Amino acid sequence: SSAYSAALDQFKSRNYAAAAEGFQAILNSGADPGLTDNCTYWIGESYYGMGKYNDAMKQFESVMATKRSGKKPDALFMMGNCQAALGNTIAARETYQKVINAFPTSWLVDKAKDRLAKLK
């Protein structure tokens, strides 16, 4: 959708507050269920970009609770990033390991391994 593209453009321009508002507006307007998890995910990424790690975690947890979502590996990886940013190293290590175990074919496996190596 054009609203989705516009919100994503705001995110890419690092206008995180505007991006979060844009994705939230799509959700509020009764988005296509297929877009709900994506909007929720990008709201999380926007909060992460603003340093609101606890708020971001809630969004990523919501994506993980979705029955079907292609964004689950990304959300799980970002949960690890939030935990690491909050200084919760043990939780972050477990989360990155979960990305590797649960989504072995994901392109994020290498990134998760890289983050794990840096946490030790």
C-alpha positions in Angstrom: 0.0 0.0 0.0 1.1 3.6 -0.5 0.7 4.4 3.2 3.0 1.4 4.0 5.6 2.5 1.5 5.5 6.1 2.9 6.0 4.9 6.4 8.8 2.6 5.3 10.4 5.6 3.6 10.2 7.6 6.8 11.9 4.7 8.6 14.7 4.5 6.0 15.2 8.3 6.4 15.6 7.7 10.2 12.4 9.7 10.9 11.5 7.0 13.5 8.7 8.9 15.2 7.0 9.6 11.9 7.5 6.0 10.8 6.0 4.6 14.0 3.0 7.0 13.6 2.5 5.9 9.9 2.6 2.2 10.7 0.3 2.7 13.7 -2.2 4.7 11.5 -2.3 1.7 9.1 -3.1 -0.6 12.0 -5.7 1.7 13.3 -7.4 1.9 10.0 -7.9 -1.9 10.0 -5.0 -3.0 7.9 -5.0 -6.1 5.7 -4.3 -8.9 8.2 -1.3 -9.9 6.1 0.2 -6.4 6.8 -0.5 -6.4 10.6 2.6 -8.2 11.6 4.8 -6.2 9.3 3.4 -2.9 10.6 3.9 -4.1 14.2 7.4 -5.2 13.4 8.4 -1.8 11.9 6.8 0.0 14.8 9.2 -2.1 16.9 12.2 -1.2 14.7 11.2 2.5 14.9 11.1 2.4 18.7 14.5 0.6 18.7 15.8 3.4 16.5 14.6 5.9 19.1 16.2 4.0 21.9 12.9 2.9 23.4 14.0 -0.7 23.8 11.3 -1.8 26.2 8.6 -0.5 23.9 10.3 -2.1 21.0 10.4 -5.5 22.8 6.6 -5.4 23.2 6.1 -4.9 19.5 8.5 -7.8 18.6 6.9 -10.0 21.2 3.6 -9.3 19.5 5.0 -10.4 16.2 6.3 -13.6 17.8 2.7 -14.3 19.1 1.3 -14.0 15.5 0.3 -17.4 14.2 2.0 -17.0 10.8 4.5 -14.4 10.1 7.5 -14.2 7.9 8.9 -11.5 10.3 9.4 -13.9 13.2 13.2 -14.5 12.6 13.6 -10.7 12.3 11.5 -10.0 15.4 13.4 -12.6 17.5 16.8 -11.1 16.3 15.6 -7.6 17.2 14.5 -8.9 20.6 18.1 -10.0 21.2 19.3 -6.6 20.1 16.9 -4.9 22.6 18.0 -7.2 25.4 21.7 -6.5 24.6 21.0 -2.7 24.5 19.3 -3.0 27.9 22.4 -4.7 29.3 20.6 -8.1 29.6 23.4 -10.1 28.1 22.3 -13.5 29.3 18.8 -13.1 27.8 20.3 -11.6 24.6 22.6 -14.7 24.3 19.6 -17.0 24.7 17.6 -15.1 22.1 20.4 -15.1 19.5 20.8 -18.8 20.0 17.0 -19.2 19.5 17.3 -17.5 16.1 20.0 -19.9 15.1 18.1 -23.0 16.4 14.5 -22.0 15.3 15.3 -20.5 11.9 18.4 -22.3 10.6 17.8 -21.3 7.0 17.3 -17.6 7.8 19.8 -15.1 6.5 19.9 -13.8 10.1 21.7 -16.8 11.4 25.1 -15.4 10.5 24.2 -12.0 12.1 23.0 -13.8 15.2 26.3 -15.8 15.4 28.2 -12.6 14.9 26.3 -10.9 17.8 26.8 -14.0 20.0 30.5 -13.8 19.4 30.6 -10.2 20.4 28.6 -10.8 23.6 31.1 -13.2 25.1 
